[in-house]
Amino acid sequence: MYARQRPAVSRGDAFALGILATGAISVAIAALVSIVRRAIAMFGSDAVVRMPVTGGEVPALEGVSGIAAAEYTSVDVTVTTLPAGVSWMLLLEGALPALATIGVCVVAWWLGISLIRGRPFRRAMATTITIAACLVIVGSVFGQLLGAFGRAELVNSLAATDPGVTDTFWVFLLELDLSQIGWGFALALVAGAFAIGSRLQRETDLLV
């Protein structure tokens, strides 16, 4: 019985895959840096938090041709010191999606390397893609939930000294964006495809 020779990718393909893998790792590093920077911003002094407001007209745009109405729905508020719980929730609001980005980029890097080596269908690859899909879904949903609860807690904290802030800020507002959940389900389907591919590859190896 002779060992089956696996087809190697061409030099051009290997170069392109290497560029993509390097780009994926670069994005992962950038996402990690963004987590650190957000932590410094949320736990430092004079933290800037984008807060949803009940809305107000923009006088500068009144009477502009082609604009029927203009309102602002959020403002950047500089808070001298955030409560610890609020800091953690606002940190996780950005950190969880960033962790999902890191997970997806690691999968992209590993897939690129596996394609260069000519063996992309590994059992662990399907598991890793599944974990990345879970990170995308959980990071998106829980990140938005924690952000909404963090801002609500901040409003309650400010209202303790000035009850009038509740007339300007929403006490609780959650505008759930479900687009990332779709990407998570798409990754889960890719994970299923890799699981089937790895099983077929093992069966083929046994027949050769």
GIHU-V511015 format. One record per pair of residues at least 24 apart in sequence whose ideal C-beta (glycine too) atoms are under 10 Angstrom apart, sorted by sequence separation. I is the first residue (numbers start at 1). J is the second residue. D is the distance in Angstrom with one decimal. If there is no record, write none. Layout:
# GIHU-V511015
I,J,D
I,J,D
This chain:
# GIHU-V511015
50,74,5.4
51,75,5.9
53,77,9.4
107,131,8.4
108,132,9.1
148,172,6.4
50,75,7.4
51,76,7.8
103,128,8.3
104,129,8.9
106,131,9.6
107,132,4.8
148,173,6.4
149,174,8.5
49,75,9.5
50,76,5.5
51,77,4.9
103,129,9.3
106,132,7.5
107,133,9.3
147,173,10.0
148,174,4.1
49,76,7.4
50,77,7.7
105,132,9.0
147,174,8.4
148,175,8.3
48,76,5.4
49,77,5.3
51,79,9.3
103,131,6.5
104,132,5.1
107,135,9.9
148,176,8.7
48,77,7.2
49,78,8.0
103,132,4.1
104,133,8.8
145,174,6.9
47,77,9.0
48,78,5.3
49,79,6.0
102,132,9.2
103,133,8.8
144,174,6.7
47,78,7.2
48,79,7.8
101,132,9.6
103,134,8.7
104,135,7.7
144,175,7.9
145,176,8.2
46,78,5.3
47,79,5.3
100,132,7.3
103,135,4.3
104,136,6.7
144,176,5.8
45,78,9.7
46,79,7.4
47,80,8.3
49,82,7.4
100,133,9.2
102,135,8.3
103,136,7.5
144,177,6.6
45,79,9.1
46,80,6.2
47,81,7.8
100,134,8.9
101,135,8.8
143,177,9.9
144,178,9.7
45,80,6.4
46,81,8.6
47,82,5.1
100,135,4.1
101,136,8.5
141,176,7.4
45,81,6.4
46,82,9.9
99,135,6.1
100,136,4.5
103,139,8.5
140,176,8.9
141,177,9.4
144,180,9.1
42,79,9.9
44,81,9.2
45,82,9.4
49,86,8.3
99,136,9.7
100,137,8.3
102,139,9.9
140,177,7.2
141,178,8.5
143,180,8.9
43,81,9.6
44,82,9.1
49,87,9.8
97,135,9.0
100,138,7.7
101,139,8.3
140,178,8.0
43,82,7.7
47,86,9.0
96,135,8.1
97,136,8.2
99,138,9.3
100,139,3.7
140,179,8.1
141,180,8.1
42,82,6.4
47,87,7.4
50,90,9.7
96,136,9.8
99,139,5.9
100,140,7.1
140,180,3.5
141,181,6.9
41,82,9.8
43,84,8.4
49,90,6.5
97,138,9.9
98,139,7.9
137,178,9.9
139,180,7.5
140,181,6.0
42,84,10.0
96,138,7.1
97,139,4.7
140,182,9.7
44,87,9.3
47,90,8.0
96,139,3.8
97,140,6.2
100,143,8.5
137,180,7.2
138,181,9.8
140,183,8.3
141,184,9.3
42,86,8.2
43,87,5.2
95,139,8.5
96,140,7.8
99,143,9.3
136,180,5.7
137,181,5.4
140,184,7.2
42,87,4.5
43,88,8.7
94,139,9.9
96,141,8.9
97,142,9.6
98,143,8.9
136,181,7.8
137,182,9.4
139,184,8.8
41,87,9.4
42,88,7.9
93,139,9.9
96,142,5.8
97,143,5.1
136,182,9.5
137,183,8.5
138,184,8.3
42,89,9.1
43,90,9.8
92,139,9.2
96,143,4.0
97,144,8.9
136,183,5.6
137,184,3.6
39,87,8.6
42,90,5.2
43,91,7.5
95,143,7.7
96,144,9.1
136,184,3.9
137,185,7.6
39,88,9.6
41,90,9.0
42,91,4.7
93,142,8.9
94,143,7.1
96,145,9.7
135,184,8.1
136,185,9.0
41,91,8.7
42,92,9.6
92,142,7.5
93,143,5.0
96,146,7.5
133,183,8.3
134,184,7.2
136,186,9.1
137,187,8.8
40,91,9.8
42,93,9.3
92,143,6.6
93,144,7.2
95,146,9.4
96,147,9.6
133,184,4.8
136,187,6.2
137,188,8.4
38,90,8.0
39,91,5.5
42,94,8.7
93,145,8.6
94,146,9.6
132,184,8.5
133,185,7.3
135,187,9.1
136,188,9.2
38,91,5.8
41,94,9.4
42,95,9.6
92,145,9.6
93,146,5.1
94,147,8.1
133,186,8.0
134,187,8.9
38,92,9.4
89,143,9.7
92,146,4.8
93,147,3.5
133,187,3.7
134,188,8.2
38,93,8.6
39,94,9.2
91,146,8.7
92,147,8.2
93,148,8.5
132,187,5.8
133,188,4.3
35,91,8.0
38,94,4.7
39,95,7.6
89,145,9.0
90,146,7.6
91,147,9.9
93,149,9.3
131,187,9.6
132,188,9.3
133,189,8.7
35,92,9.7
37,94,9.4
38,95,6.5
89,146,4.4
90,147,6.4
93,150,6.5
130,187,7.9
133,190,8.0
134,191,9.8
88,146,8.3
89,147,6.9
92,150,8.3
93,151,9.0
129,187,5.8
130,188,6.4
132,190,9.3
133,191,6.1
35,94,7.2
36,95,9.6
89,148,8.9
90,149,9.7
91,150,8.7
129,188,7.9
132,191,8.1
133,192,9.9
34,94,7.0
35,95,4.8
38,98,7.9
89,149,5.7
90,150,4.5
129,189,9.6
130,190,9.3
131,191,8.7
34,95,8.5
35,96,9.5
89,150,3.2
90,151,7.7
129,190,5.6
130,191,4.3
35,97,9.9
36,98,9.9
88,150,7.9
89,151,8.4
129,191,3.8
130,192,8.5
31,94,9.8
32,95,9.8
34,97,9.6
35,98,5.0
86,149,9.0
87,150,8.1
89,152,9.4
90,153,9.5
128,191,8.2
129,192,8.9
31,95,9.4
34,98,5.5
35,99,7.5
85,149,9.1
86,150,5.0
89,153,7.0
90,154,8.2
126,190,8.7
127,191,7.7
129,193,9.0
130,194,9.1
33,98,9.3
85,150,7.7
86,151,8.0
89,154,9.1
125,190,9.7
126,191,4.9
129,194,6.1
130,195,8.5
31,97,8.6
32,98,7.3
35,101,9.9
86,152,9.3
125,191,8.2
126,192,7.4
128,194,9.0
129,195,8.9
31,98,4.3
32,99,8.9
34,101,8.8
35,102,8.6
83,150,9.3
86,153,5.1
87,154,9.7
126,193,8.3
127,194,9.1
30,98,9.1
31,99,7.7
82,150,8.7
85,153,6.1
86,154,4.9
126,194,4.2
127,195,8.4
31,100,8.8
32,101,9.3
85,154,9.5
86,155,9.8
125,194,5.0
126,195,3.9
28,98,9.4
31,101,4.4
32,102,6.3
83,153,6.8
86,156,9.5
124,194,9.7
125,195,8.6
126,196,8.5
28,99,10.0
30,101,8.6
31,102,5.0
82,153,9.5
83,154,7.3
86,157,7.0
123,194,8.8
126,197,8.2
127,198,9.9
30,102,9.5
31,103,9.6
82,154,7.0
85,157,9.3
121,193,9.3
122,194,7.9
123,195,7.7
125,197,8.7
126,198,6.2
28,101,7.0
29,102,8.7
31,104,9.5
32,105,9.9
83,156,9.4
121,194,6.1
125,198,6.9
126,199,9.3
27,101,6.8
28,102,4.6
31,105,7.2
77,151,9.7
83,157,5.5
120,194,7.7
121,195,8.9
124,198,8.7
27,102,8.4
28,103,8.5
30,105,9.2
79,154,7.2
82,157,8.5
121,196,8.7
122,197,9.3
123,198,4.9
28,104,8.5
29,105,8.7
121,197,3.9
122,198,5.9
123,199,8.4
24,101,9.9
25,102,9.7
27,104,8.8
28,105,3.7
77,154,8.4
120,197,7.7
121,198,4.3
24,102,9.8
27,105,5.0
28,106,6.1
79,157,9.0
120,198,9.0
121,199,8.5
123,201,9.4
26,105,8.3
79,158,8.2
104,183,8.5
111,190,9.6
119,198,9.7
121,200,7.5
122,201,8.5
123,202,8.1
24,104,8.1
25,105,6.5
28,108,8.8
100,180,7.7
104,184,9.8
107,187,8.1
114,194,10.0
121,201,4.5
24,105,4.2
25,106,7.9
27,108,8.6
28,109,7.5
77,158,8.9
120,201,9.1
121,202,8.7
23,105,8.6
24,106,7.5
27,109,9.6
119,201,7.9
24,107,8.2
25,108,8.6
26,109,9.7
97,180,7.3
100,183,9.1
104,187,7.3
107,190,9.0
111,194,8.8
121,204,9.8
21,105,9.4
24,108,3.9
25,109,5.1
100,184,8.2
103,187,9.4
107,191,9.3
23,108,8.3
24,109,4.5
23,109,8.9
24,110,9.0
21,108,7.0
22,109,8.0
24,111,8.8
25,112,9.5
100,187,9.8
107,194,10.0
20,108,7.0
21,109,4.6
24,112,7.0
77,165,9.8
20,109,8.5
21,110,8.2
23,112,9.2
21,111,8.1
22,112,8.5
20,111,9.0
21,112,3.3
77,168,9.9
20,112,5.2
21,113,5.9
77,169,8.4
19,112,8.8
21,114,9.8
75,168,8.5
17,111,8.8
18,112,7.0
21,115,8.9
75,169,8.7
17,112,4.6
18,113,8.5
20,115,9.3
21,116,8.0
74,169,9.8
16,112,9.1
17,113,7.9
52,148,8.9
74,170,9.7
17,114,9.4
50,147,9.4
73,170,9.6
14,112,9.5
17,115,5.4
18,116,6.8
49,147,9.7
16,115,9.9
17,116,5.2
52,151,7.0
74,173,9.7
16,116,9.8
17,117,10.0
51,151,6.0
73,173,9.6
14,115,8.6
15,116,9.4
49,150,8.4
50,151,8.6
13,115,7.9
14,116,5.0
49,151,7.1
73,175,9.9
13,116,8.0
14,117,9.5
51,154,7.4
52,155,9.6
14,118,9.9
51,155,7.7
49,154,6.7
9,115,6.5
9,116,6.0
47,154,9.9
51,158,9.5
8,116,8.7
9,117,8.6
42,150,9.2
8,117,8.5
9,118,6.5
8,118,5.5
6,117,8.6
7,118,6.2
6,118,4.5
54,166,9.3
56,168,8.6
5,118,9.7
6,119,6.7
54,167,7.3
55,168,9.7
51,165,9.5
53,167,9.8
54,168,6.4
53,168,5.5
54,169,7.4
55,170,9.6
53,169,5.8
54,170,6.5
51,168,8.6
52,169,7.0
53,170,7.1
54,171,10.0
51,169,5.5
52,170,4.8
51,170,8.1
54,173,9.4
52,172,9.6
53,173,9.5
52,173,4.7
51,173,9.4
52,174,9.6
52,175,8.2
4,204,8.4
4,205,7.5
3,205,9.9
4,207,9.7
4,208,4.6
3,208,8.0
2,208,8.2
1,208,7.6
